């Protein structure tokens, strides 16, 4: 049992830490990955949404419509500004006095922009129609539930965004931002707030197709049409690139690598000593088998087989514990992403740790001498 728990905790350490960092990345890219866009156009030098230049010239918008499969093209727009709750705020008090009373302080927020026309390509697929209808009203915003406490506002409250009054009409889920609080508003509200993007360059172009099943083919056609001026990604290709870009960050690799090394040391040390103790406790039984003619090779195979099954049970326990942690995290609006490839890699590593621990324990079998039974 101790060996299984050691493997389970080692797996939990690696899975949870890696899943948290992947979840943080997905929080940044959720607007695109959950949109109804089938293709995203960015600069040819971009390697992901966060890697390289992603904005494109505005003149690319009409060019994308030259493909007959394209039915809608909208730029991914964003903004930022100061945010201050005005709930229970006495304007005659100084900033220091409000801080002493625990009033919400001014925060800098990042704004994500959607179009509120029915079926717009920039609307995330998990947005309800009621939320979209509410954001269609002027000077309205939505915030993620993880930002409620930080920003000091709740549903129906008013706040100041860049000095102008806005109303919170929606609370979203699954869009956490560990760096800055995120708000959502319509493109019309952004224009009314004086932040409309009217320049010659826009953000990545989000494209909706008549037949989403043709996304791979249309992306290749758009790349040919662009002649090197842009790069068209399918939504899944960009999601995979975004996930891979997370592991190109040096500090992230160091943290996850440290967790893997620590988990391996803990797993091998405890599992090895536990298996060794189990063999020592049953040394007379092994000696009896040798007295009956069972060879050392067969005994070694028995130990290795037991180690393998300990590894499998440890993998199941690690995944179970991680799923429980994931459920607890989701209840607190924190994303822990567990892609299947991560489960396979960590599971294989835990089985390998168990097998190596079993191999290190084989030496103790040499003490199982049949003559010991006569003592």
C-alpha positions in Angstrom: 0.0 0.0 0.0 2.9 2.4 0.8 4.4 1.8 -2.6 1.1 2.5 -4.3 0.6 5.7 -2.4 4.2 6.8 -3.1 3.5 6.3 -6.8 0.1 8.0 -6.6 1.5 11.1 -4.9 4.4 11.3 -7.3 2.0 11.2 -10.2 -0.3 13.7 -8.6 2.6 16.1 -8.1 3.6 16.0 -11.8 0.0 15.9 -13.2 -1.3 18.7 -11.1 1.6 21.0 -11.6 1.7 20.4 -15.4 -2.1 20.6 -15.6 -2.2 24.0 -13.8 0.3 25.6 -16.2 -1.5 24.2 -19.2 -4.8 25.5 -17.7 -3.2 29.0 -17.3 -2.3 28.9 -21.0 -5.8 27.8 -22.0 -7.2 30.7 -20.0 -5.3 33.1 -22.2 -6.4 31.4 -25.4 -9.9 30.4 -24.4 -11.5 33.2 -26.5 -10.2 31.7 -29.7 -10.3 28.0 -28.8 -14.0 28.3 -27.8 -15.0 30.6 -30.6 -17.0 29.4 -33.7 -14.1 30.4 -35.9 -12.9 27.6 -38.2 -9.8 29.3 -39.4 -7.6 32.0 -37.9 -5.3 34.2 -40.1 -2.1 35.6 -38.5 1.3 36.9 -39.7 3.4 34.3 -41.4 6.1 34.6 -38.7 3.7 33.7 -35.8 4.3 30.4 -34.2 1.3 30.6 -31.8 -1.2 33.1 -30.6 1.4 34.3 -28.0 4.5 33.7 -30.1 5.5 36.2 -32.8 3.4 38.9 -34.5 -0.2 38.0 -34.8 -1.9 41.2 -36.1 -2.5 41.7 -39.8 -3.3 44.6 -42.2 -6.9 45.5 -42.3 -6.9 45.1 -46.1 -6.7 41.3 -45.6 -10.3 41.2 -44.5 -11.9 41.6 -48.0 -9.2 39.4 -49.5 -10.3 36.5 -47.3 -13.8 36.7 -48.7 -12.4 35.7 -52.1 -12.7 32.1 -51.1 -16.3 31.0 -51.6 -16.4 28.9 -48.4 -15.8 32.0 -46.2 -19.0 33.6 -44.9 -17.7 35.8 -42.1 -14.4 37.5 -41.2 -13.9 39.5 -38.0 -10.7 40.7 -36.3 -10.0 39.5 -32.8 -10.0 42.8 -31.0 -8.9 43.7 -27.5 -8.3 46.6 -25.2 -7.3 47.5 -21.7 -7.8 50.2 -19.1 -8.4 51.1 -15.5 -11.3 49.6 -13.6 -12.7 50.9 -10.3 -15.8 49.7 -8.5 -18.1 52.5 -7.5 -20.2 50.4 -5.1 -20.3 52.0 -1.6 -17.6 54.5 -2.6 -17.7 58.0 -1.0 -16.2 60.4 -3.5 -15.2 62.8 -0.7 -12.8 60.2 0.8 -9.2 60.0 -0.2 -7.7 56.9 -1.9 -5.8 56.1 1.4 -9.0 56.4 3.5 -10.9 54.1 1.1 -8.0 51.6 1.2 -8.1 51.6 5.1 -11.7 50.7 4.9 -11.1 47.8 2.6 -12.8 49.4 -0.5 -11.8 47.8 -3.9 -8.8 49.5 -5.3 -8.3 50.5 -8.9 -7.2 47.7 -11.2 -5.9 47.4 -14.7 -8.0 45.0 -16.7 -7.8 43.4 -20.1 -10.9 43.6 -22.3 -12.0 41.0 -24.8 -14.3 42.1 -27.6 -17.2 40.2 -29.2 -19.7 41.0 -31.9 -23.3 40.7 -30.7 -24.9 39.9 -34.1 -26.6 36.5 -34.0 -24.1 33.7 -34.7 -21.1 36.0 -34.9 -17.7 34.3 -35.3 -16.2 36.1 -32.2 -18.9 34.8 -29.8 -17.5 31.9 -27.7 -19.6 28.7 -28.1 -20.2 28.5 -24.3 -21.8 32.0 -24.1 -25.6 31.8 -23.5 -27.9 33.8 -25.7 -29.1 35.7 -22.6 -25.5 36.9 -22.0 -25.0 37.9 -25.7 -28.3 39.8 -25.5 -27.3 41.6 -22.3 -23.9 42.6 -23.8 -25.7 44.1 -26.8 -26.9 46.9 -24.5 -24.6 50.0 -24.4 -22.0 50.3 -21.7 -22.3 46.8 -20.5 -19.6 44.2 -19.6 -19.2 40.7 -18.3 -16.4 39.5 -16.0 -15.1 36.0 -15.2 -16.1 34.6 -11.8 -12.4 34.5 -10.8 -12.3 38.3 -11.0 -15.4 39.0 -8.9 -13.5 39.4 -5.6 -10.5 41.1 -7.2 -12.6 43.8 -8.9 -15.1 44.1 -6.1 -18.2 43.9 -8.3 -21.0 41.5 -8.7 -23.8 41.0 -11.2 -25.8 44.3 -11.7 -23.1 46.5 -10.1 -21.7 49.6 -11.8 -18.0 50.4 -12.2 -15.7 52.9 -13.9 -13.8 51.7 -16.9 -11.3 54.4 -18.0 -13.4 56.9 -16.1 -16.7 56.0 -17.8 -19.6 54.1 -16.1 -20.3 50.5 -17.2 -22.7 47.9 -15.8 -21.8 44.3 -15.0 -24.5 42.2 -16.8 -22.9 38.8 -16.9 -20.5 36.4 -15.0 -18.6 34.0 -17.2 -16.9 30.8 -16.1 -13.7 29.2 -17.4 -11.9 32.3 -18.5 -9.4 32.9 -15.7 -6.4 35.2 -16.2 -3.6 34.8 -13.6 -1.9 38.1 -14.7 -4.8 40.6 -15.1 -8.5 40.4 -14.6 -10.4 40.0 -17.8 -13.7 41.7 -18.9 -15.8 41.2 -22.0 -17.7 43.8 -23.9 -19.3 44.3 -27.3 -17.5 46.0 -30.2 -20.2 48.7 -30.1 -19.5 49.4 -26.4 -15.8 49.6 -27.1 -16.5 52.2 -29.7 -18.7 54.2 -27.3 -15.9 54.1 -24.8 -13.6 55.7 -27.3 -11.3 52.7 -27.8 -12.4 51.5 -31.3 -9.6 50.1 -33.4 -9.8 52.1 -36.6 -6.1 51.9 -37.6 -4.6 50.1 -40.6 -3.8 47.0 -38.6 -6.1 44.7 -36.8 -5.8 41.6 -34.6 -5.8 38.0 -35.9 -8.7 37.4 -38.4 -11.3 34.9 -37.3 -13.0 33.2 -40.2 -16.3 31.2 -40.3 -16.9 28.7 -43.1 -20.0 27.4 -44.8 -18.8 23.8 -44.1 -16.5 23.6 -41.1 -15.5 20.1 -42.2 -13.5 21.7 -45.0 -11.4 23.8 -42.7 -8.1 22.0 -43.5 -8.7 22.4 -47.3 -9.8 26.0 -47.1 -6.8 26.9 -44.9 -4.5 25.5 -47.5 -6.3 27.5 -50.2 -6.1 30.7 -48.2 -2.4 30.2 -47.7 -2.0 29.8 -51.4 -4.2 32.9 -51.9 -2.1 34.9 -49.5 1.2 34.0 -51.3 3.2 34.3 -48.1 1.5 37.5 -46.8 -0.3 35.6 -44.0 -0.6 32.1 -42.5 -4.0 30.5 -42.1 -4.4 28.1 -39.1 -7.3 25.8 -38.4 -8.6 26.3 -34.9 -7.2 22.9 -33.8 -3.8 23.6 -35.3 -3.6 26.9 -33.4 -4.8 25.2 -30.2 -2.1 22.6 -30.5 0.5 25.3 -31.2 -0.6 27.4 -28.2 -0.3 24.3 -25.9 3.2 23.6 -27.3 4.3 27.2 -26.8 3.7 26.9 -23.1 6.5 24.4 -22.8 9.0 26.7 -24.6 9.0 29.0 -21.7 12.3 28.5 -19.8 11.0 29.0 -16.3 8.0 26.7 -16.9 10.3 23.9 -18.1 12.5 24.4 -15.0 9.5 24.2 -12.6 7.9 21.1 -14.3 11.4 19.5 -14.7 12.0 20.0 -10.9 8.6 18.4 -10.1 9.4 15.4 -12.4 12.8 14.9 -10.7 11.4 15.3 -7.2 8.5 12.9 -8.0 10.9 10.4 -9.5 13.2 10.4 -6.5 10.2 10.1 -4.1 8.6 7.3 -6.2 11.8 5.3 -6.6 13.0 5.6 -3.0 9.8 4.8 -1.3 8.7 2.1 -3.7 12.1 0.4 -3.7 12.2 0.3 0.1 8.6 -0.9 0.4 9.2 -3.7 -2.1 12.4 -4.6 -0.4 10.7 -4.7 3.0 7.9 -6.9 1.6 10.4 -9.4 0.2 12.3 -9.5 3.5 9.0 -10.1 5.4 8.3 -13.1 3.2 11.8 -14.4 2.8 10.9 -17.8 4.2 8.2 -18.2 1.7 10.7 -17.5 -1.1 13.1 -19.9 0.5 10.4 -22.6 0.5 9.9 -22.1 -3.2 13.6 -22.5 -3.8 13.5 -25.7 -1.7 10.8 -27.0 -3.9 13.0 -26.5 -7.0 11.8 -23.1 -8.2 14.8 -21.3 -9.7 16.0 -17.8 -9.1 14.9 -16.7 -12.5 11.3 -17.6 -11.7 11.5 -15.8 -8.4 12.9 -12.7 -10.1 10.0 -12.8 -12.6 7.5 -13.0 -9.7 9.0 -9.9 -8.1 9.1 -8.0 -11.4 5.5 -9.0 -12.1 4.4 -7.8 -8.7 6.2 -4.6 -9.3 4.5 -4.1 -12.6 1.0 -4.5 -11.0 2.0 -2.1 -8.2 2.8 0.4 -10.9 -0.6 -0.1 -12.7 -2.5 0.4 -9.4 -0.3 3.4 -8.7 -1.2 4.9 -12.0 -4.9 4.4 -11.4 -4.6 6.0 -7.9 -2.6 8.9 -9.3 -5.2 9.6 -12.0 -8.0 9.3 -9.5 -6.5 11.7 -7.0 -5.7 14.2 -9.8 -9.3 14.1 -11.0 -10.5 14.8 -7.5 -8.1 17.8 -7.3 -9.3 18.9 -10.7 -12.9 18.8 -9.6 -12.0 20.8 -6.5 -10.1 23.3 -8.6 -13.0 23.7 -11.1 -15.3 24.4 -8.2 -13.0 27.3 -7.4 -12.8 28.4 -11.0 -9.2 27.2 -11.6 -8.5 25.2 -14.7 -6.4 22.1 -14.5 -6.0 20.7 -18.0 -5.3 17.0 -18.4 -4.7 16.1 -22.0 -4.6 12.4 -22.8 -1.0 12.5 -23.9 0.0 13.9 -20.5 -1.8 11.0 -18.7 -0.1 8.5 -21.0 3.4 9.9 -20.4 3.0 10.2 -16.7 1.3 6.8 -16.4 4.1 5.2 -18.4 6.7 6.9 -16.2 5.1 5.6 -13.0 5.0 2.0 -14.3 8.7 2.4 -15.2 9.5 3.7 -11.7 7.8 0.6 -10.2 9.6 -1.8 -12.5 13.0 -0.1 -11.7 12.2 -0.3 -8.0 11.4 -4.0 -8.4 14.7 -4.6 -10.2 16.6 -2.8 -7.4 14.9 -5.1 -4.9 16.0 -8.4 -6.6 19.3 -8.6 -4.7 17.5 -9.4 -1.5 16.2 -12.7 -3.0 19.7 -14.1 -2.6 19.1 -14.3 1.1 16.3 -16.8 0.5 18.4 -19.9 1.2 16.6 -23.2 1.7 19.0 -23.9 4.6 17.4 -21.0 6.5 14.3 -23.1 6.9 16.2 -25.5 9.3 17.1 -22.8 11.7 
